[in-house]
Amino acid sequence: MKRLLAILLAALVLVAVAGIAGYLMIAREVSRERVEASLSARLGGAVQLTGTPAVSFAQGPALMLGEVRWQGRDGRWILAAERMSAGIDPAGLFLGEVRLSSFQLQGARLHLAGVPAEGALAGLGRDLSQLMGVPVSVAGDAISWGASEAPRLGAFTLRLSPSGEGGSLRGSVVAGDQTVEFSTTLADRGILTGTASGPVAVSVVSPLASFRMTGAVRNPEAARIEGNFDFNTSDLRGLAVRFGKTLVGEASFGALRITGDGALDFSRLVLDTARLELDGNVGEGRLGFELGSQRPRLEGTLAFEQFDLSAYLGELGSLAGVPDDTPQGDSLRDRPLSALLQAADIDLRLSANRFIAGPLSGGPSAIALLLRDGDLSLDLSETAVSGGKLEATARLKPAGDDMFDLAANAIAEKLDVRGLPSPDVVTLPQAGALTFRLGRTGKGPTLAAILEGAGGEVQLTLENATYPAGGEALARLASSTGEAGATAATSLVLDRLTGRGGMEGHEMRLSDVEALAGKHLVRLAGRLSLADFSLSLRGRLLPRPAATPAGTPAPEEPAEPQGADQGIPVLVRGTLARPSLLPDMTGVRAP
């Protein structure tokens, strides 16, 4: 028993002596200059201390530091912390060494020099590679970047941990009303310095959106990750708002998911097998995103089996200048085009076997969108619509001094009006074939300003049009022409309606308007207000010219045309939705 007590007493003395020796050794090594040099060598960059280091044995030997400033190489980042705890490896003390084994920083503020270029990214990779070689945890309350040190992100945590030759970085950050959690796992830390290859996994998740990448670096010199990529958001509109962008309207741009296999380097992500899902529309093809150039760039080709545009009709109509009583918020029509069109470059081609736009449907169809250096071109290929064909082009071209020139054209042939939506501003027939050609030109700093003063031309032909009964003004026209059996309740059949006009701002000048109905011909000219679609037309009601039977030789002298002073003078007033045909009593005086 005495021998056992002696052994225990000797062991206690040895531990006490080792502890005192360790404390004395640490005390010699904890001068501020020695600690700064040791931390700078262990962590990289330059570490500066304001207070005097202290030793704590409460939770194992550790250095307790206050007011730490840690600056990365070349000033790429600065981390200022209120306090820092550096763990000391006890095994090293028995070997006569002070080894710092782990690091914890609290009350930190992180500032990044700015949006890094490729060379700076490589430098950050070297920094992270060194940090992942030892456990480091950081808890802070603000992140800033660029020229200003004003906080842009809120509370954050970082945890860097080694794992064999590899390592991981995990953490979270508060961005507005979203808490974003992120993690990166590397099979080899040399991936960050371009000296090794191996698997890589990245995850960024918030309540609103997520991004996940699983792949590998196969060629270290190429600095490229090849693998599978998945971006998903339940509310694209809400995500845009949180990045300071407001989308027009309220009904569209909800769920978005982009997945595919491809490659990612310092500035470019290319998905060779991309799948895009937007508000239930699914397209497949190729997509590329480039962030390293002067402007972000989006390019690709996507094919959809079906694309439903119904959720975007309000936005598209607003951009085209169609009046809409529904508030659109911060409309794209009112934003300066110079800021919008210079924000990115786009080369995107979309195709669909079938499209749906409210009551309208058709296809196959293809749209090409090209935006380069602020020059925007849009091309809708010939598309089957409502039994006919439709094609359109538009271009917004910089004209200097933040001004842009607009040139737009649309051509439609033989559209069956039964398949067209019925707007409130015009009474559409129950049946008929519509052909039109529309061209518009304008100039201004915003789309709203361009449409405000835009000019243009329109040509229209409507054939075999049947208008509904029930007292419509056009039905009354049938009655007023003296057709057999015609009453105010009968329908009207227009064999042919043609016209053309020139647009200037909010007014359209109409000329050569002709309507053939039954035995009569109406010729009109005048104006149409594009603000309220009111009509002011004047013309003549004439007998319909007799048709020449087929095979009849042409007369030696052409028939004398019906002059402007022939027929019954008439006026057309009201609106496109409710036109009125009235006798023209101008110049008629009472006897």
C-alpha positions as CSV (number, residue, x, y, z in Angstrom):
1,M,0.0,0.0,0.0
2,K,2.8,2.3,0.9
3,R,4.4,1.6,-2.5
4,L,1.2,2.4,-4.3
5,L,0.8,5.7,-2.5
6,A,4.4,6.6,-3.3
7,I,3.8,5.9,-7.0
8,L,0.6,8.0,-7.0
9,L,2.5,10.9,-5.2
10,A,5.3,10.7,-7.7
11,A,2.9,10.8,-10.6
12,L,1.2,13.8,-9.1
13,V,4.5,15.6,-8.6
14,L,5.4,14.9,-12.2
15,V,2.1,16.2,-13.5
16,A,2.5,19.3,-11.4
17,V,6.0,19.9,-12.5
18,A,5.0,19.3,-16.2
19,G,2.1,21.8,-15.7
20,I,4.3,24.4,-14.1
21,A,7.0,23.9,-16.8
22,G,4.4,24.1,-19.5
23,Y,2.9,27.3,-18.1
24,L,6.4,28.8,-17.8
25,M,7.2,27.8,-21.4
26,I,3.9,29.2,-22.7
27,A,4.5,32.4,-20.7
28,R,7.8,32.9,-22.5
29,E,6.1,32.4,-25.8
30,V,3.0,34.6,-25.4
31,S,4.6,37.9,-26.0
32,R,2.5,39.8,-28.5
33,E,5.2,39.8,-31.1
34,R,5.8,36.1,-30.8
35,V,2.0,35.3,-31.0
36,E,1.5,37.6,-34.0
37,A,4.3,35.9,-35.8
38,S,3.1,32.4,-34.9
39,L,-0.5,33.1,-36.0
40,S,0.6,34.8,-39.2
41,A,2.7,31.8,-40.1
42,R,0.0,29.2,-39.1
43,L,-3.0,31.0,-40.6
44,G,-1.5,32.9,-43.5
45,G,-1.7,36.7,-44.1
46,A,-0.9,39.1,-41.3
47,V,-2.3,38.9,-37.8
48,Q,-2.2,42.0,-35.5
49,L,-3.2,42.0,-31.8
50,T,-4.2,45.0,-29.8
51,G,-4.2,43.5,-26.3
52,T,-1.8,41.3,-24.4
53,P,-2.2,37.6,-24.9
54,A,-3.3,35.6,-21.8
55,V,-3.1,31.9,-20.9
56,S,-6.2,29.9,-19.8
57,F,-6.3,26.3,-18.5
58,A,-10.1,26.3,-17.9
59,Q,-10.9,24.2,-20.9
60,G,-7.4,22.9,-21.8
61,P,-4.4,25.1,-22.5
62,A,-5.3,28.0,-24.8
63,L,-4.3,31.5,-25.7
64,M,-7.0,34.1,-25.1
65,L,-6.6,37.1,-27.4
66,G,-8.6,40.3,-27.7
67,E,-9.1,42.8,-30.6
68,V,-7.6,40.7,-33.4
69,R,-7.1,42.1,-36.9
70,W,-6.4,39.4,-39.5
71,Q,-5.6,40.5,-43.1
72,G,-5.3,38.2,-46.0
73,R,-2.5,38.3,-48.5
74,D,-2.4,41.3,-50.8
75,G,-5.3,42.8,-48.8
76,R,-7.9,40.5,-50.4
77,W,-9.9,40.4,-47.2
78,I,-9.8,41.7,-43.6
79,L,-11.3,40.0,-40.6
80,A,-11.6,42.0,-37.4
81,A,-12.6,40.0,-34.2
82,E,-13.4,41.2,-30.7
83,R,-11.7,38.1,-29.2
84,M,-9.9,34.9,-30.3
85,S,-9.1,31.6,-28.6
86,A,-6.2,29.6,-29.9
87,G,-6.0,26.0,-28.6
88,I,-2.6,24.6,-27.6
89,D,-1.8,21.0,-28.2
90,P,-0.9,19.5,-24.8
91,A,1.3,16.8,-26.4
92,G,3.5,19.4,-27.8
93,L,4.2,20.8,-24.3
94,F,5.9,17.6,-23.2
95,L,8.2,18.0,-26.3
96,G,9.0,21.5,-25.4
97,E,6.9,23.1,-28.1
98,V,3.9,25.4,-28.2
99,R,1.6,24.1,-31.0
100,L,-1.5,26.0,-31.8
101,S,-4.1,23.4,-32.8
102,S,-7.4,25.2,-33.3
103,F,-8.8,28.7,-33.5
104,Q,-12.1,30.3,-32.6
105,L,-13.0,33.9,-33.4
106,Q,-16.0,35.7,-32.1
107,G,-17.6,39.1,-32.6
108,A,-16.1,39.2,-36.1
109,R,-16.6,41.6,-39.0
110,L,-15.5,40.5,-42.5
111,H,-14.6,42.9,-45.3
112,L,-13.9,41.7,-48.9
113,A,-11.8,43.9,-51.2
114,G,-14.4,43.6,-54.0
115,V,-15.7,41.3,-56.7
116,P,-12.6,39.2,-57.3
117,A,-11.0,38.7,-60.7
118,E,-9.6,35.4,-61.7
119,G,-6.2,36.1,-60.2
120,A,-7.7,37.2,-56.9
121,L,-9.8,34.1,-56.9
122,A,-6.7,32.0,-57.2
123,G,-5.3,33.9,-54.2
124,L,-8.4,33.3,-52.2
125,G,-8.0,29.6,-53.1
126,R,-4.5,29.5,-51.6
127,D,-5.8,31.2,-48.4
128,L,-8.7,28.7,-48.0
129,S,-6.4,25.8,-48.7
130,Q,-4.1,26.8,-45.8
131,L,-7.0,27.5,-43.5
132,M,-8.6,24.1,-44.1
133,G,-5.5,22.5,-42.7
134,V,-6.5,23.3,-39.2
135,P,-9.9,23.7,-37.4
136,V,-11.0,27.3,-37.6
137,S,-14.5,28.7,-36.5
138,V,-15.7,32.3,-36.9
139,A,-18.8,33.9,-35.6
140,G,-19.6,37.4,-36.7
141,D,-22.3,40.0,-37.2
142,A,-21.5,41.7,-40.5
143,I,-20.0,41.2,-44.0
144,S,-19.1,44.1,-46.3
145,W,-17.3,44.4,-49.6
146,G,-16.0,46.9,-52.1
147,A,-15.2,50.5,-51.3
148,S,-17.6,50.8,-48.5
149,E,-17.4,49.0,-45.1
150,A,-21.1,49.4,-44.5
151,P,-22.6,46.0,-43.7
152,R,-24.3,44.3,-46.6
153,L,-24.9,40.9,-45.0
154,G,-25.8,40.2,-41.3
155,A,-24.8,37.6,-38.8
156,F,-22.5,34.8,-40.1
157,T,-20.7,31.7,-39.1
158,L,-17.7,29.9,-40.7
159,R,-16.3,26.5,-39.8
160,L,-13.2,25.2,-41.6
161,S,-12.1,21.6,-40.9
162,P,-9.4,19.3,-42.3
163,S,-10.2,15.8,-43.3
164,G,-7.1,13.8,-44.4
165,E,-5.8,15.5,-47.5
166,G,-9.2,17.2,-48.0
167,G,-11.3,19.6,-46.0
168,S,-14.6,21.3,-45.6
169,L,-16.1,24.8,-45.2
170,R,-19.5,25.1,-43.6
171,G,-21.5,28.1,-42.3
172,S,-24.4,30.4,-42.6
173,V,-25.1,34.1,-43.2
174,V,-28.2,36.3,-42.8
175,A,-29.1,38.0,-46.1
176,G,-32.1,40.3,-45.6
177,D,-34.9,38.1,-44.4
178,Q,-33.2,34.9,-45.5
179,T,-30.7,32.7,-43.6
180,V,-28.4,31.1,-46.1
181,E,-26.6,27.9,-45.2
182,F,-23.6,26.8,-47.3
183,S,-21.0,24.1,-47.4
184,T,-18.1,23.0,-49.5
185,T,-16.3,19.6,-49.3
186,L,-13.1,18.9,-51.1
187,A,-11.4,15.5,-51.4
188,D,-8.0,17.3,-51.7
189,R,-7.2,20.8,-50.5
190,G,-4.8,21.1,-53.5
191,I,-7.9,21.6,-55.7
192,L,-8.0,25.1,-54.4
193,T,-4.5,25.8,-55.5
194,G,-4.7,24.0,-58.8
195,T,-2.3,21.3,-57.8
196,A,-4.6,18.3,-57.3
197,S,-7.8,16.7,-58.6
198,G,-10.7,15.0,-57.0
199,P,-14.4,15.1,-56.0
200,V,-16.0,18.4,-55.0
201,A,-19.4,19.1,-53.5
202,V,-21.0,22.6,-53.0
203,S,-24.4,23.4,-51.4
204,V,-26.1,26.8,-50.8
205,V,-29.6,26.6,-49.3
206,S,-32.1,29.2,-48.1
207,P,-35.8,29.1,-47.6
208,L,-36.3,30.8,-51.0
209,A,-33.7,29.2,-53.2
210,S,-31.0,26.5,-53.4
211,F,-27.9,25.7,-55.4
212,R,-26.2,22.3,-55.3
213,M,-23.2,21.0,-57.3
214,T,-21.7,17.5,-57.2
215,G,-18.7,16.9,-59.4
216,A,-14.9,16.6,-59.7
217,V,-11.8,18.5,-60.9
218,R,-10.3,16.2,-63.4
219,N,-7.5,18.4,-64.7
220,P,-6.0,20.7,-62.1
221,E,-4.4,23.1,-64.6
222,A,-7.8,23.7,-66.2
223,A,-9.4,24.9,-62.9
224,R,-12.7,23.5,-64.0
225,I,-15.3,21.5,-62.1
226,E,-17.3,18.9,-64.2
227,G,-20.5,17.4,-62.8
228,N,-24.2,17.9,-62.0
229,F,-25.7,21.3,-61.2
230,D,-29.1,22.1,-59.7
231,F,-30.6,25.6,-59.0
232,N,-34.1,25.8,-57.6
233,T,-36.3,28.7,-56.4
234,S,-39.9,28.6,-55.4
235,D,-40.3,32.3,-56.1
236,L,-38.2,33.9,-58.8
237,R,-40.0,37.2,-58.4
238,G,-39.2,37.3,-54.7
239,L,-35.6,36.3,-55.3
240,A,-35.2,39.1,-57.8
241,V,-36.6,41.6,-55.3
242,R,-34.0,40.5,-52.8
243,F,-31.3,41.3,-55.3
244,G,-32.7,44.8,-55.8
245,K,-34.6,44.0,-59.0
246,T,-38.4,44.5,-59.4
247,L,-40.2,42.5,-62.1
248,V,-43.3,44.0,-63.7
249,G,-46.7,42.6,-62.8
250,E,-47.6,40.1,-60.1
251,A,-48.9,36.9,-61.7
252,S,-45.8,35.3,-63.2
253,F,-42.2,34.3,-62.6
254,G,-42.8,31.9,-59.7
255,A,-41.1,28.5,-59.5
256,L,-37.9,28.1,-61.5
257,R,-35.5,25.1,-61.6
258,I,-32.4,24.7,-63.8
259,T,-30.6,21.4,-63.7
260,G,-28.0,19.7,-65.9
261,D,-24.6,18.3,-66.5
262,G,-21.8,20.6,-67.4
263,A,-18.7,22.4,-66.3
264,L,-17.9,25.4,-64.1
265,D,-14.7,27.5,-64.1
266,F,-13.8,30.8,-62.5
267,S,-16.2,32.8,-64.6
268,R,-18.4,30.5,-66.7
269,L,-21.0,27.8,-66.2
270,V,-22.0,25.7,-69.2
271,L,-24.7,23.1,-69.0
272,D,-24.5,20.8,-72.1
273,T,-27.6,18.9,-71.0
274,A,-29.8,21.6,-69.4
275,R,-33.3,21.2,-68.2
276,L,-35.3,24.4,-67.4
277,E,-38.7,24.4,-65.5
278,L,-40.4,27.8,-65.3
279,D,-44.0,28.0,-64.0
280,G,-44.7,24.5,-65.2
281,N,-43.1,24.9,-68.6
282,V,-40.3,22.4,-69.2
283,G,-37.5,22.9,-71.8
284,E,-34.4,21.0,-72.6
285,G,-31.2,21.9,-74.4
286,R,-28.1,23.9,-73.7
287,L,-27.4,26.9,-71.4
288,G,-24.4,29.0,-70.6
289,F,-23.8,31.7,-68.0
290,E,-20.8,33.9,-68.0
291,L,-20.0,36.3,-65.1
292,G,-16.3,37.2,-65.7
293,S,-16.7,39.5,-68.7
294,Q,-17.6,43.2,-68.6
295,R,-21.3,42.2,-68.6
296,P,-23.0,39.0,-67.5
297,R,-23.9,36.8,-70.5
298,L,-26.6,34.3,-71.0
299,E,-26.7,32.0,-74.1
300,G,-28.4,28.8,-75.0
301,T,-31.0,26.9,-77.0
302,L,-34.0,25.4,-75.3
303,A,-36.9,23.3,-76.8
304,F,-40.3,23.0,-75.1
305,E,-43.0,20.5,-76.0
306,Q,-45.5,23.1,-74.7
307,F,-45.1,26.6,-73.4
308,D,-48.0,28.4,-71.6
309,L,-47.6,32.2,-71.8
310,S,-51.0,32.9,-70.1
311,A,-49.3,34.0,-66.8
312,Y,-47.2,36.6,-68.7
313,L,-49.9,38.2,-70.9
314,G,-50.2,41.3,-68.7
315,E,-46.5,41.9,-68.8
316,L,-46.2,41.3,-72.5
317,G,-49.2,43.5,-73.2
318,S,-47.7,46.3,-71.1
319,L,-44.4,46.2,-72.9
320,A,-46.2,46.4,-76.3
321,G,-48.2,49.4,-75.1
322,V,-51.6,47.7,-74.7
323,P,-53.7,49.6,-72.1
324,D,-54.1,47.7,-68.8
325,D,-56.2,48.9,-65.9
326,T,-54.4,46.5,-63.5
327,P,-51.5,48.3,-61.6
328,Q,-48.2,46.9,-62.9
329,G,-46.0,48.4,-60.2
330,D,-42.5,49.4,-61.3
331,S,-43.2,48.8,-65.0
332,L,-40.3,47.9,-67.3
333,R,-41.9,50.4,-69.8
334,D,-40.8,53.3,-67.6
335,R,-37.3,52.2,-66.8
336,P,-34.4,53.8,-68.7
337,L,-33.4,51.5,-71.6
338,S,-29.8,52.3,-71.3
339,A,-29.6,50.7,-67.8
340,L,-31.8,47.7,-68.8
341,L,-30.1,46.8,-72.1
342,Q,-26.5,47.5,-70.9
343,A,-26.9,45.2,-67.9
344,A,-26.2,41.9,-69.7
345,D,-25.7,40.2,-73.1
346,I,-28.1,37.5,-74.2
347,D,-28.1,35.1,-77.1
348,L,-31.1,32.8,-76.4
349,R,-33.2,30.7,-78.8
350,L,-36.5,29.1,-77.7
351,S,-38.7,26.8,-79.6
352,A,-42.1,25.1,-78.7
353,N,-44.2,22.5,-80.5
354,R,-47.2,24.2,-79.1
355,F,-47.8,27.5,-77.2
356,I,-50.7,28.7,-75.3
357,A,-51.5,32.4,-74.6
358,G,-54.9,32.6,-72.8
359,P,-57.5,31.6,-75.4
360,L,-55.0,31.7,-78.2
361,S,-52.8,28.7,-79.1
362,G,-50.6,27.5,-82.0
363,G,-47.3,26.2,-83.0
364,P,-44.7,25.1,-83.8
365,S,-43.0,28.3,-83.0
366,A,-39.5,29.7,-82.4
367,I,-38.2,32.9,-80.8
368,A,-34.6,34.3,-81.1
369,L,-33.5,36.9,-78.6
370,L,-30.2,38.7,-79.2
371,L,-28.9,41.4,-76.9
372,R,-25.3,42.6,-77.5
373,D,-23.8,46.0,-76.4
374,G,-27.2,47.4,-75.7
375,D,-28.6,46.4,-79.1
376,L,-31.7,44.2,-78.8
377,S,-33.2,42.1,-81.5
378,L,-36.3,39.9,-81.2
379,D,-37.4,37.5,-84.0
380,L,-40.6,35.4,-84.0
381,S,-40.5,32.9,-86.8
382,E,-43.5,32.0,-89.0
383,T,-45.9,30.4,-86.5
384,A,-49.3,28.7,-87.1
385,V,-51.9,30.6,-85.2
386,S,-55.7,30.2,-85.3
387,G,-55.7,28.6,-88.7
388,G,-53.3,31.1,-90.2
389,K,-49.7,32.3,-89.9
390,L,-48.0,35.0,-87.8
391,E,-44.4,36.3,-87.7
392,A,-42.8,39.4,-86.1
393,T,-39.5,41.2,-85.6
394,A,-38.4,44.0,-83.3
395,R,-35.2,45.9,-82.7
396,L,-34.1,48.5,-80.2
397,K,-30.9,50.1,-81.3
398,P,-28.8,52.6,-79.4
399,A,-29.0,56.1,-80.9
400,G,-26.7,58.1,-78.6
401,D,-27.4,60.2,-75.5
402,D,-29.2,57.3,-73.8
403,M,-31.8,57.3,-76.7
404,F,-32.9,54.2,-78.6
405,D,-34.5,53.6,-82.0
406,L,-37.4,51.2,-82.3
407,A,-38.3,49.3,-85.5
408,A,-41.0,46.6,-85.2
409,N,-43.0,44.7,-87.8
410,A,-45.7,42.0,-87.5
411,I,-47.4,40.1,-90.4
412,A,-50.5,37.9,-90.0
413,E,-52.2,36.0,-92.8
414,K,-55.7,34.4,-92.8
415,L,-56.3,34.2,-89.0
416,D,-59.6,32.7,-88.1
417,V,-61.2,35.3,-85.8
418,R,-63.1,32.5,-83.9
419,G,-59.8,31.6,-82.3
420,L,-58.7,35.1,-81.4
421,P,-59.2,36.7,-78.0
422,S,-62.0,39.2,-77.9
423,P,-60.7,42.5,-76.5
424,D,-63.1,45.1,-74.9
425,V,-62.0,47.8,-77.3
426,V,-63.3,46.3,-80.5
427,T,-66.2,44.1,-81.6
428,L,-64.9,41.0,-83.3
429,P,-67.1,39.1,-85.8
430,Q,-68.4,35.6,-85.0
431,A,-66.5,34.3,-88.0
432,G,-64.1,35.6,-90.6
433,A,-60.5,35.6,-91.8
434,L,-58.1,38.4,-90.7
435,T,-54.9,39.5,-92.5
436,F,-52.8,42.4,-91.4
437,R,-49.4,44.0,-91.6
438,L,-48.2,46.3,-88.8
439,G,-45.0,48.4,-88.6
440,R,-44.0,50.8,-85.9
441,T,-41.0,53.1,-85.4
442,G,-40.0,55.5,-82.6
443,K,-37.3,57.0,-80.5
444,G,-36.8,57.7,-76.9
445,P,-35.0,56.9,-73.6
446,T,-37.7,54.5,-72.3
447,L,-40.2,52.2,-74.0
448,A,-43.1,54.2,-72.7
449,A,-41.6,57.4,-74.3
450,I,-41.0,55.6,-77.6
451,L,-44.6,54.3,-77.7
452,E,-45.9,57.7,-76.7
453,G,-44.6,59.3,-80.0
454,A,-44.1,56.3,-82.2
455,G,-45.3,56.3,-85.8
456,G,-46.1,53.5,-88.1
457,E,-48.3,52.0,-90.7
458,V,-51.0,49.3,-90.7
459,Q,-52.8,47.4,-93.5
460,L,-55.8,45.3,-92.7
461,T,-58.1,42.9,-94.6
462,L,-61.1,41.1,-93.1
463,E,-63.0,38.6,-95.3
464,N,-66.3,36.8,-94.9
465,A,-66.9,38.4,-91.5
466,T,-70.2,37.7,-89.7
467,Y,-71.1,40.1,-86.9
468,P,-73.6,39.1,-84.2
469,A,-77.2,40.1,-84.1
470,G,-78.8,42.0,-81.2
471,G,-78.9,45.6,-82.2
472,E,-75.1,46.1,-82.9
473,A,-74.3,49.2,-85.0
474,L,-73.0,47.0,-87.8
475,A,-76.3,45.1,-87.9
476,R,-78.1,48.3,-88.1
477,L,-76.0,49.1,-91.1
478,A,-77.5,46.0,-92.8
479,S,-80.9,47.4,-91.9
480,S,-80.1,50.9,-93.1
481,T,-78.9,49.6,-96.5
482,G,-82.4,48.2,-97.2
483,E,-81.4,44.6,-97.4
484,A,-84.4,42.3,-97.8
485,G,-85.6,41.1,-94.5
486,A,-83.0,43.0,-92.6
487,T,-83.9,44.3,-89.2
488,A,-82.1,45.8,-86.3
489,A,-81.7,42.3,-84.8
490,T,-80.2,40.6,-87.9
491,S,-76.6,39.8,-88.3
492,L,-74.3,41.5,-90.8
493,V,-72.0,39.7,-93.3
494,L,-69.1,41.7,-94.6
495,D,-67.8,40.1,-97.7
496,R,-64.6,42.1,-97.4
497,L,-63.3,44.9,-95.2
498,T,-60.0,46.6,-96.1
499,G,-58.1,49.6,-94.9
500,R,-54.8,51.2,-94.1
501,G,-53.6,53.9,-91.8
502,G,-50.6,55.8,-90.5
503,M,-49.9,56.1,-86.7
504,E,-48.5,59.2,-85.1
505,G,-48.4,59.2,-81.3
506,H,-52.0,58.5,-80.0
507,E,-53.7,58.9,-83.3
508,M,-54.1,56.8,-86.5
509,R,-55.1,58.4,-89.8
510,L,-57.2,56.0,-91.8
511,S,-57.5,56.0,-95.6
512,D,-58.9,53.8,-98.3
513,V,-61.3,52.0,-95.9
514,E,-63.8,49.9,-97.9
515,A,-66.5,47.6,-96.7
516,L,-68.5,45.3,-99.0
517,A,-71.8,44.1,-97.5
518,G,-74.7,42.7,-99.6
519,K,-75.4,45.1,-102.4
520,H,-73.6,48.0,-101.0
521,L,-70.1,49.5,-100.7
522,V,-69.0,51.8,-97.9
523,R,-65.9,54.0,-98.5
524,L,-64.5,55.9,-95.5
525,A,-61.5,57.9,-94.3
526,G,-60.7,59.7,-91.1
527,R,-59.0,59.1,-87.8
528,L,-58.9,56.7,-84.9
529,S,-57.8,57.7,-81.4
530,L,-55.5,55.1,-79.9
531,A,-56.0,56.6,-76.5
532,D,-59.7,55.7,-76.2
533,F,-60.3,54.0,-79.6
534,S,-62.9,56.6,-80.6
535,L,-63.8,56.9,-84.3
536,S,-64.2,60.0,-86.6
537,L,-64.7,58.8,-90.1
538,R,-66.5,60.3,-93.1
539,G,-67.4,58.7,-96.4
540,R,-70.0,57.4,-98.8
541,L,-72.6,54.6,-99.0
542,L,-72.6,53.4,-102.7
543,P,-74.1,50.6,-104.7
544,R,-71.8,47.6,-104.9
545,P,-70.1,47.4,-108.3
546,A,-71.4,44.5,-110.4
547,A,-69.1,41.5,-110.6
548,T,-67.7,40.6,-114.0
549,P,-68.5,37.0,-114.9
550,A,-65.6,34.7,-115.5
551,G,-64.5,34.6,-119.1
552,T,-66.1,37.9,-120.1
553,P,-63.7,40.0,-122.2
554,A,-62.7,43.3,-120.8
555,P,-64.5,46.3,-122.2
556,E,-62.7,48.6,-124.7
557,E,-63.1,51.5,-122.3
558,P,-63.0,51.0,-118.6
559,A,-66.1,51.7,-116.6
560,E,-66.2,55.2,-115.0
561,P,-65.4,54.9,-111.4
562,Q,-67.9,56.0,-108.8
563,G,-66.9,59.5,-107.9
564,A,-66.5,61.0,-104.4
565,D,-69.8,63.0,-105.0
566,Q,-71.8,59.9,-105.6
567,G,-73.7,57.8,-103.1
568,I,-75.1,58.8,-99.7
569,P,-72.8,60.8,-97.4
570,V,-72.3,59.0,-94.0
571,L,-70.3,59.4,-90.8
572,V,-69.0,56.8,-88.4
573,R,-68.7,57.9,-84.8
574,G,-68.4,56.2,-81.4
575,T,-65.7,53.6,-80.6
576,L,-64.4,50.5,-82.2
577,A,-66.4,48.5,-79.7
578,R,-69.7,50.5,-80.4
579,P,-69.5,52.3,-83.7
580,S,-72.4,54.3,-85.0
581,L,-73.3,54.9,-88.7
582,L,-75.0,58.2,-89.2
583,P,-76.1,60.3,-92.2
584,D,-73.7,63.1,-93.0
585,M,-75.8,66.3,-92.8
586,T,-72.8,68.6,-93.3
587,G,-73.8,71.4,-95.7
588,V,-77.5,70.5,-95.7
589,R,-79.7,73.5,-94.9
590,A,-83.4,73.7,-94.1
591,P,-85.5,75.1,-97.0
